[in-house]
C-alpha cells in the first residue's frame, strides 16, 4: 500500500521491481545444467548479487521471477501437486492455513535446520504430523506507535521507555486507553481490528486444535476475546478497521493517539501524516509479542531438481543471507542469531522520532513465546469474527446479536 521509507542504515535499500530477473551467471564452464527457478513477490531482499554468490559457490545458475502477491498465491494454489511451479516459491504467512491440506506436495525441510529460526516461526510452518514444510524467511513483529504530543496533553509519559512500561498486558492497555479517553474526550486507539488480531493470535488455541478439531464456537477463550473487545476496546477506539479516508484523516488530525503497528502500518504514517513529527514507537506489545505477517520459501515436490531447490532455499535462509536481505530491503529476518548485528541494532526510523526500529523489532520477535494454532479454517473463522466485531462497533448489530451471528456463521464454515 505504502512503500516509501527513510531508514538510516549503512547499506542502501533496493527498489521494488516487477519483472523477471536472473542472477549474473558464472563463466560457462562453471555452471551445471539448467538454471534453478525461484518466484517471489514484492521485495524480500533477494538481489541479483545474492543469487550470483549462490552461483559462485555452487555452480548452479538461478533465474528469479518477481511477481505480485495475488499472482504468486494463485499460481501456488492452481498448480501445487500438478507441476508448473518454480523450483522454489515464496509464500506468505497468511496462505499457510489454506496450504495445510497440500503439505505432502511440498518437499520437507531438514530437521537439521530447525534451530536457525525462531521457534514460533518453525511452529507456523509445521504440519499436524510434525513435518516442517517451509523455510523461514521474513517476519514482522508488532509494537505500539503513539503520538507523544497527544500523550503529553493527556498527562501520560512521552519517553519511549516509559510508554513501553505502560502496556505489559491487555488489561493495562485498556486501562490506560480509558484514562486517555476520559481525560481528552477523544479515542485512544485507531481501531478494533488489530486488537482482535492480537488477542486471538496470542491464544494457544483459538478456532482449531492442532489435531484439526474445530473449537471455534465452544472455546471460552474466543468468547472472552469478543467480550473484552466489545466492553473495553470499543469505548476507546475511533474506527472498526484501520482503513478508509476518515481513518487516514484522523491520523493526520490527531483523532487518536496510538496504533498497534507492524512494518506496513509504520510505513503508512509519513505518507498519511507527513507534517506530524511526533509519532514514535514504543518497544512493547500488550501480552508480550505478536507477529501477523511474514514470508517463507517452499520447494514443490513435483519439481525436476528438488534436492538442488532445497539447497537454494536452505542457502537463502542462512542467517548471513537473511542479514543480506535485510540490508537490501529492510525485511526483518527470522534467524535470531543475527539480531545483535550492528546493521540491525543501529537501524533507526527517521520518520518516527528516530525510533530504534531494528532493536525494537528484535526485542518484539524474542518476546513472542507462542502463536495460536492456524488450522485449515483459521482465516475463514477469523475473518468472520473480525467482520462481526466491526458490524457491532459500527452499530449494525448489538453485542449479543453479533455473537449469535458469529456462532451461526462459524457453524456453517465447518
VODREN-302940 format. One line per field, with one value per residue (C-alpha): y, z, x; residue number from 1. Coordinates in Angstrom, 1 decimal. Layout:
# VODREN-302940
yy <- (Y, ...) $
zz <- (Z, ...) $
xx <- (X, ...) $
nr <- (NUM, ...) $
# end
This chain:
# VODREN-302940
yy <- (0.0, 2.5, 1.8, 5.0, 4.9, 6.9, 4.4, 5.3, 2.3, 1.6, -0.1, 1.3, -0.4, -2.0, -0.8, -2.8, -4.2, -6.4, -8.3, -11.4, -11.2, -13.7, -13.7, -12.9, -16.4, -17.7, -18.5, -21.1, -23.9, -23.1, -23.7, -27.0, -27.9, -25.8, -22.9, -23.2, -21.0, -19.1, -17.0, -14.3, -11.3, -7.7, -7.2, -9.7, -8.6, -11.2, -9.2, -10.3, -10.1, -12.6, -15.1, -14.5, -15.5, -18.8, -19.5, -18.8, -21.2, -24.0, -23.6, -23.5, -20.6, -19.1, -17.3, -15.1, -14.0, -11.2, -11.1, -9.7, -11.4, -12.2, -13.8, -15.7, -17.0, -18.0, -19.7, -21.8, -23.0, -23.6, -25.7, -27.3, -31.1, -30.7, -29.2, -25.8, -24.1, -22.6, -24.8, -22.6, -20.5, -17.7, -17.9, -15.5, -16.4, -15.9, -18.5, -21.3, -22.3, -22.9, -24.8, -27.3, -29.9, -29.8, -30.1, -33.6, -31.9, -29.9, -31.2, -31.3, -29.2, -31.0, -31.2, -30.2, -26.6, -26.0, -24.3, -21.5, -20.0, -18.6, -21.5, -19.8, -19.3, -23.0, -23.8, -21.7, -24.0, -27.3, -29.8, -31.8, -34.8, -32.7, -32.2, -28.8, -27.8, -24.3, -22.4, -19.3, -16.0, -12.7, -11.7, -8.6, -8.2, -5.7, -2.8, 0.3, 3.5, 6.6, 10.4, 11.9, 15.3, 13.8, 11.6, 14.7, 16.6, 13.7, 13.6, 10.4, 9.9, 10.5, 8.9, 5.6, 3.5, 5.0, 4.5, 0.9, 0.3, 1.3, -1.7, -5.0, -6.6, -6.1, -5.1, -2.3, -1.2, -0.9, 0.9, 3.5, 3.9, 4.5, 7.1, 8.9, 9.0, 10.2, 13.0, 14.1, 13.1, 11.5, 7.9, 6.4, 3.8, 3.9, 0.8, -2.5, -5.0, -5.0, -5.7, -8.7, -9.9, -9.5, -11.1, -14.1, -14.7, -14.8, -17.7, -21.1, -22.4, -20.3, -21.8, -25.2, -27.7, -28.8, -32.2, -30.4, -30.4, -27.3, -25.4, -22.0, -21.6, -23.6, -22.2, -19.9, -18.0, -16.8, -15.6, -13.8, -12.0, -11.0, -9.7, -7.9, -6.1, -5.1, -4.0, -2.4, -1.7, -0.3, 2.7, 3.8, 3.1, 5.5, 3.1, -0.6, -1.1, 0.6, 1.8, 4.4, 8.2, 9.0, 6.8, 8.4, 11.9, 11.3, 10.0, 13.4, 15.5, 13.8, 11.8, 9.0, 8.7, 5.1, 2.2, -1.4, -1.4, -3.6, -2.5, -1.7, 0.4, 2.3, 2.9, 4.5, 7.1, 9.5, 9.1, 9.9, 12.4, 13.9, 17.1, 15.3, 14.7, 13.4, 9.8, 7.4, 3.7, 2.1, -1.2, -3.1, -5.0, -6.0, -9.5, -9.8, -10.1, -10.5, -11.3, -11.5, -11.2, -12.6, -14.9, -18.4, -20.4, -23.7, -26.4, -28.1, -31.9, -32.2, -30.2, -31.8, -30.8, -31.0, -31.5, -28.5, -26.4, -27.5, -26.4, -23.0, -22.5, -23.5, -21.2, -18.2, -18.6, -18.9, -16.3, -14.4, -14.3, -13.2, -10.4, -9.6, -9.5, -7.1, -4.8, -4.9, -4.2, -3.9, -7.1, -8.4, -11.8, -14.9, -16.1, -14.7, -15.3, -12.1, -9.9, -8.3, -7.4, -3.6, -3.3, -4.2, -2.6, 0.7, 0.9, 4.0, 5.2, 8.8, 9.4, 8.1, 10.2, 8.2, 5.1, 2.3, 0.1, -2.6, -3.2, -2.9, -5.5, -7.9, -7.5, -7.9, -11.0, -12.5, -11.6, -14.0, -17.3, -18.9, -18.1, -19.6, -22.7, -21.7, -24.7, -25.0, -23.0, -20.2, -17.4, -18.1, -18.2, -15.2, -13.0, -13.8, -12.8, -9.6, -8.7, -9.4, -7.3, -4.4, -4.7, -4.4, -1.5, 0.3, -0.1, -2.6, -5.3, -5.5, -7.3, -10.3, -10.5, -10.2, -13.2, -15.2, -14.2, -15.3, -18.7, -19.2, -18.3, -20.3, -23.4, -23.2, -22.7, -26.1) $
zz <- (0.0, 1.1, 0.3, 0.7, 3.8, 5.1, 7.1, 8.5, 7.8, 6.4, 3.2, 0.6, 0.1, -3.2, -5.2, -5.7, -9.3, -11.0, -13.7, -14.4, -13.4, -13.5, -11.4, -13.1, -14.1, -13.6, -16.5, -19.0, -17.7, -14.1, -14.2, -14.3, -16.1, -16.5, -14.1, -11.0, -10.9, -7.9, -7.8, -5.1, -4.7, -3.6, -2.3, 0.2, -0.3, -2.8, -5.1, -8.2, -6.3, -3.7, -6.4, -8.1, -4.9, -4.8, -8.4, -7.5, -4.5, -6.2, -10.0, -10.2, -12.0, -10.7, -12.6, -10.3, -11.1, -9.1, -9.3, -7.3, -4.1, -5.8, -8.8, -6.6, -4.5, -7.4, -9.1, -5.9, -5.5, -9.1, -9.7, -6.4, -6.9, -10.6, -11.7, -13.4, -10.3, -9.9, -8.2, -5.2, -4.3, -1.8, 0.3, 2.7, 6.3, 5.7, 3.0, 5.3, 6.6, 3.0, 2.2, 5.1, 3.0, 0.4, 2.5, 1.2, -2.2, -0.7, -0.1, 3.7, 5.4, 7.0, 10.8, 11.0, 10.0, 12.6, 15.2, 12.9, 13.1, 15.9, 17.5, 16.7, 13.1, 12.8, 14.5, 12.0, 9.1, 10.8, 9.7, 12.2, 11.7, 12.8, 9.3, 8.7, 5.1, 4.7, 5.2, 7.4, 5.7, 6.9, 10.0, 11.1, 14.8, 16.2, 18.5, 19.6, 17.6, 19.5, 19.3, 22.0, 21.8, 22.4, 25.3, 26.9, 26.6, 28.4, 31.2, 30.0, 29.7, 26.4, 26.6, 24.6, 27.5, 29.9, 27.3, 26.9, 30.6, 30.4, 28.4, 29.8, 29.3, 27.5, 30.8, 31.2, 27.6, 28.0, 31.4, 30.0, 27.0, 29.2, 31.2, 28.0, 26.6, 30.0, 30.1, 26.5, 25.3, 22.3, 21.2, 22.3, 19.7, 16.0, 15.5, 17.0, 14.2, 15.2, 18.8, 17.7, 15.6, 18.5, 21.2, 19.1, 17.8, 21.3, 22.3, 22.3, 20.7, 19.1, 16.4, 15.8, 17.9, 16.4, 15.5, 13.4, 16.0, 15.5, 18.7, 17.3, 18.8, 22.0, 23.0, 26.0, 25.2, 21.9, 23.7, 26.3, 23.4, 21.9, 25.2, 26.1, 22.7, 23.0, 26.6, 26.7, 23.2, 21.7, 24.1, 23.4, 19.6, 16.7, 14.0, 13.3, 10.8, 10.0, 6.6, 4.7, 4.2, 7.6, 9.4, 7.4, 8.1, 11.8, 11.9, 10.5, 12.6, 16.0, 16.2, 18.0, 19.9, 19.4, 17.0, 17.1, 14.3, 12.2, 9.2, 6.9, 9.4, 10.3, 6.6, 6.3, 8.9, 7.0, 3.9, 5.6, 8.1, 6.6, 8.7, 12.0, 13.6, 17.0, 16.0, 17.8, 18.5, 21.9, 22.4, 23.7, 22.8, 25.1, 26.4, 25.2, 21.4, 18.2, 14.6, 11.9, 8.7, 7.1, 4.3, 3.8, 1.0, -0.1, -2.6, -4.6, -4.5, -8.2, -9.4, -11.5, -9.2, -5.7, -4.0, -5.7, -4.9, -1.2, -1.2, -2.7, -0.1, 2.7, 1.5, 1.1, 4.6, 6.2, 8.9, 7.0, 3.9, 5.8, 7.1, 3.5, 2.6, 5.5, 4.2, 0.8, 1.7, 5.5, 5.7, 9.2, 9.4, 11.3, 12.4, 15.9, 15.7, 13.6, 15.8, 17.6, 14.4, 14.1, 10.8, 12.8, 16.1, 14.5, 12.3, 13.1, 11.6, 10.8, 10.2, 13.6, 16.0, 15.2, 16.8, 17.0, 14.9, 14.4, 18.1, 18.7, 16.0, 17.5, 21.0, 19.9, 18.0, 21.0, 23.2, 21.3, 23.0, 21.2, 18.4, 18.0, 16.0, 12.4, 11.1, 7.6, 8.7, 10.6, 8.1, 7.5, 11.2, 11.9, 9.1, 10.2, 13.8, 12.7, 10.4, 13.1, 15.6, 13.1, 12.4, 16.2, 16.6, 13.6, 15.1, 12.7, 15.4, 19.2, 21.0, 21.9, 18.4, 17.0, 18.9, 17.8, 14.2, 14.6, 16.0, 13.2, 10.5, 12.1, 12.3, 8.6, 7.9, 9.5) $
xx <- (0.0, 2.6, 6.2, 8.3, 10.5, 13.5, 15.6, 19.0, 21.3, 24.7, 23.5, 21.2, 17.8, 17.0, 14.0, 10.8, 10.5, 8.0, 9.9, 11.8, 15.5, 18.3, 21.4, 24.7, 25.9, 29.4, 31.5, 30.1, 32.3, 31.5, 27.7, 26.0, 22.7, 19.6, 19.1, 17.0, 13.9, 12.5, 9.4, 9.0, 6.6, 7.2, 10.7, 12.0, 15.6, 16.8, 19.2, 21.0, 24.2, 22.9, 22.0, 25.3, 27.0, 25.0, 26.1, 29.7, 29.5, 27.6, 27.9, 24.1, 22.6, 19.3, 16.5, 14.4, 10.9, 9.3, 5.5, 2.6, 1.3, -2.0, -0.4, 2.0, -0.8, -3.0, 0.0, 0.6, -3.0, -3.6, -0.5, 0.5, 0.9, 0.5, 3.8, 4.2, 5.6, 9.1, 11.7, 11.4, 8.3, 7.9, 4.7, 3.0, 2.2, -1.5, -1.5, -0.4, -3.8, -5.0, -1.8, -2.1, -4.1, -1.3, 1.8, 2.5, 3.1, 6.0, 9.4, 10.1, 12.7, 15.6, 15.3, 19.0, 18.0, 15.2, 17.5, 18.3, 14.8, 12.7, 10.6, 7.3, 8.4, 9.0, 5.7, 3.9, 5.0, 4.8, 2.1, 0.0, 2.3, 5.3, 6.8, 8.3, 7.3, 8.6, 11.9, 11.5, 12.3, 10.9, 8.9, 7.0, 6.9, 4.4, 4.9, 2.9, 3.1, 2.0, 1.9, 4.0, 2.3, -1.2, 0.2, 1.7, -1.6, -3.3, -0.7, 0.9, 4.6, 6.2, 9.6, 9.5, 10.8, 8.2, 5.5, 6.5, 6.2, 2.5, 1.4, 2.6, -0.9, -4.2, -5.8, -3.2, -3.7, -7.4, -7.0, -4.6, -6.8, -9.8, -7.9, -6.8, -10.3, -11.7, -9.2, -9.3, -12.7, -11.1, -10.4, -7.2, -6.5, -7.2, -9.4, -10.6, -9.5, -5.8, -6.8, -8.9, -6.0, -3.6, -5.7, -6.8, -3.3, -1.9, -4.2, -2.5, -5.7, -8.3, -10.5, -9.0, -6.9, -3.6, -5.2, -7.9, -10.7, -12.9, -13.5, -14.3, -17.7, -17.1, -13.7, -14.3, -11.1, -12.6, -15.7, -13.5, -11.7, -15.0, -16.4, -13.2, -13.1, -16.8, -16.6, -13.1, -11.8, -15.0, -15.1, -11.5, -11.4, -12.0, -12.9, -13.7, -10.9, -7.6, -8.6, -10.6, -10.2, -11.7, -9.2, -6.4, -7.7, -7.8, -4.2, -3.2, -5.5, -5.0, -8.2, -6.4, -3.1, -1.9, -1.9, -0.7, 1.8, 4.0, 6.1, 3.2, 1.5, 4.7, 5.3, 1.8, 2.4, 4.7, 2.6, -0.7, 0.6, 3.8, 3.6, 3.2, 6.7, 5.5, 4.7, 7.1, 7.4, 7.4, 9.2, 6.2, 3.1, 0.2, 0.6, 4.2, 4.6, 2.8, 3.5, 0.8, 2.9, 6.0, 7.2, 8.6, 10.2, 8.8, 10.0, 7.3, 7.8, 6.9, 10.0, 12.7, 15.5, 14.1, 17.5, 19.1, 16.0, 16.2, 19.8, 18.9, 16.0, 18.3, 21.1, 18.8, 17.6, 21.0, 21.4, 24.1, 21.9, 18.8, 21.0, 22.0, 18.3, 17.7, 20.5, 18.9, 15.2, 14.8, 12.8, 13.3, 15.0, 13.6, 17.0, 17.7, 21.5, 21.8, 19.6, 22.6, 24.4, 25.0, 23.2, 20.1, 20.7, 21.7, 18.6, 16.5, 13.3, 13.8, 10.1, 9.1, 11.2, 14.4, 12.9, 15.5, 13.3, 15.8, 16.3, 12.6, 11.8, 14.4, 13.1, 9.5, 10.3, 12.0, 9.1, 6.8, 6.6, 3.7, 1.2, -2.2, -2.8, -3.6, -5.5, -7.1, -10.1, -8.3, -8.7, -12.4, -13.2, -11.0, -12.3, -15.9, -15.1, -13.4, -16.3, -18.9, -17.0, -16.8, -20.6, -21.3, -18.8, -20.4, -23.9, -25.4, -25.9, -26.0, -23.2, -25.3, -26.7, -23.2, -22.0, -25.1, -24.3, -20.7, -21.7, -24.2, -21.7, -18.8, -21.1, -21.7, -18.0, -17.3) $
nr <- (1, 2, 3, 4, 5, 6, 7, 8, 9, 10, 11, 12, 13, 14, 15, 16, 17, 18, 19, 20, 21, 22, 23, 24, 25, 26, 27, 28, 29, 30, 31, 32, 33, 34, 35, 36, 37, 38, 39, 40, 41, 42, 43, 44, 45, 46, 47, 48, 49, 50, 51, 52, 53, 54, 55, 56, 57, 58, 59, 60, 61, 62, 63, 64, 65, 66, 67, 68, 69, 70, 71, 72, 73, 74, 75, 76, 77, 78, 79, 80, 81, 82, 83, 84, 85, 86, 87, 88, 89, 90, 91, 92, 93, 94, 95, 96, 97, 98, 99, 100, 101, 102, 103, 104, 105, 106, 107, 108, 109, 110, 111, 112, 113, 114, 115, 116, 117, 118, 119, 120, 121, 122, 123, 124, 125, 126, 127, 128, 129, 130, 131, 132, 133, 134, 135, 136, 137, 138, 139, 140, 141, 142, 143, 144, 145, 146, 147, 148, 149, 150, 151, 152, 153, 154, 155, 156, 157, 158, 159, 160, 161, 162, 163, 164, 165, 166, 167, 168, 169, 170, 171, 172, 173, 174, 175, 176, 177, 178, 179, 180, 181, 182, 183, 184, 185, 186, 187, 188, 189, 190, 191, 192, 193, 194, 195, 196, 197, 198, 199, 200, 201, 202, 203, 204, 205, 206, 207, 208, 209, 210, 211, 212, 213, 214, 215, 216, 217, 218, 219, 220, 221, 222, 223, 224, 225, 226, 227, 228, 229, 230, 231, 232, 233, 234, 235, 236, 237, 238, 239, 240, 241, 242, 243, 244, 245, 246, 247, 248, 249, 250, 251, 252, 253, 254, 255, 256, 257, 258, 259, 260, 261, 262, 263, 264, 265, 266, 267, 268, 269, 270, 271, 272, 273, 274, 275, 276, 277, 278, 279, 280, 281, 282, 283, 284, 285, 286, 287, 288, 289, 290, 291, 292, 293, 294, 295, 296, 297, 298, 299, 300, 301, 302, 303, 304, 305, 306, 307, 308, 309, 310, 311, 312, 313, 314, 315, 316, 317, 318, 319, 320, 321, 322, 323, 324, 325, 326, 327, 328, 329, 330, 331, 332, 333, 334, 335, 336, 337, 338, 339, 340, 341, 342, 343, 344, 345, 346, 347, 348, 349, 350, 351, 352, 353, 354, 355, 356, 357, 358, 359, 360, 361, 362, 363, 364, 365, 366, 367, 368, 369, 370, 371, 372, 373, 374, 375, 376, 377, 378, 379, 380, 381, 382, 383, 384, 385, 386, 387, 388, 389, 390, 391, 392, 393, 394, 395, 396, 397, 398, 399, 400, 401, 402, 403, 404, 405, 406, 407, 408, 409, 410, 411, 412, 413, 414) $
# end
